[in-house]
């Protein structure tokens, strides 16, 4: 029965892909759902794209090892969404662009889109690969399949529905995935495992005292989560592309705030499930096996199928969003600088890009072993190199193109150099070095160079202050 539930879910995802294809008529529909999403669809798709395998399987695993303080990974993600939504999303939504690189060129002038696009492309591709690899855990439990066939099955479904309808398909599937996650995690798995663990009092009596501490995971680890994931979410193409789908600045701000609050609750729920798993399935060799083990041990077949579908939903939503972001950056910021088709040719080109990078995503997922290190490297370069130019351009009028380029180069070099010097990808120092050095160079060079030209500034002010729906496509 649980296999039947998941098979039905996969078939529904492909059906939504065909539904999305019917709504996709041009580039804006394919890349940003026509910039027409209301609060319900927007909040659901925003929550779905950030709560992937790391937040679900990884969050429960952290709870299994560290107890309640395992929540901090997902709390950092939710906090990043809250800051983005409350402080920056309305202005971002008004710009009418498709990529972070296009925002940089609109703000500073030409010359920043390509280098920013290279960094962003590498980041989004690694994010897609990481999410795709997580299929192996779910299908391995469900069908007793090895790693590669599991990746092929899950990856094929994601590539098909993403290629068919682009952001419309991804939005529709994400919203369904959001509903499944909500029911599967909050209404099914969490109550059942708490009951099986003896309720809160029984759980508190059965686990070690530090399992109920908010800081047992370590202060340094908590800071790392906020620096890496919180800052990364502020500037990630996969997240900004969802902001571009909102039909108004108000939707981007307040529906995004709702998504951020949902993420905070999701983090607490995952940590509680992992803590209860310490009692119900003790002695697991790997913490990331806790999710599948607790589902097998605590759930009847149909409910287990729903919960596994919830985990699959989490993984697929992040994977499809990152895949679409990878193709968008490639087409808009890199290839699009030399070739700009129009009409049906442009829509077909975007579809081919999604399909092509979908094949790359699956192939790399099958081959790559040290995926966490690769993703950490991509996040470090993203935050160290792009955080200052992007946020600086949004908040400081005196920032210049030369300052942004200098900050991008200095931050990237400082991040990579510190990583090499320390020999540790997971240390906090590389990202802090990148942000700190980039910020100093950004301010100094901007103050020493000529202010941004009046024509560029006027267009930026016009676009960033625009409030009506239906902005013209940029690019």
Secondary structure, DSSP 8 states (H G I E B T S, - for coil): -HHHHHHHHHHHHHHHHHHHHHH--SHHHHHHGGG-B-HHHHHHHHHHHHS-HHHHHHHHHHHHHHGGGGGHHHHHHHHHHHHIIIIIHHHHHHT--SSHHHHHHHHH-TTSHHHHHHHHHHHHHHHHHHHHHTHHHHHHHHH---HHHHHHHHHHHHHHHHHHHHHHHHHHHHHHHHHHHIIIIIIIIHHHHHHHTTHHHHHHHHS-GGGG-TTTT-HHHHHHHIIIIIHHHHH-HHHHHHHTTBSSHHIIIIIHHHHHHHHHHHHHHHHHHHHHHHHHSTT-SSGGGHHHHHHHHH--HHHHHHHHHHHHHHHHHHHHHHHHHHHHHIIIIIGGGT----HHHHHHHHHHHHHHHHHHHHHHHHH-S-HHHHHHHHHHHHHHHHHHHHHHHHH-TT--HHHHHHHHHHHHHHHHHHHHHHT-TT-SHHHHHHHHHHHHHHHHHHHHS----HHHHHHHHHHHT--SS------
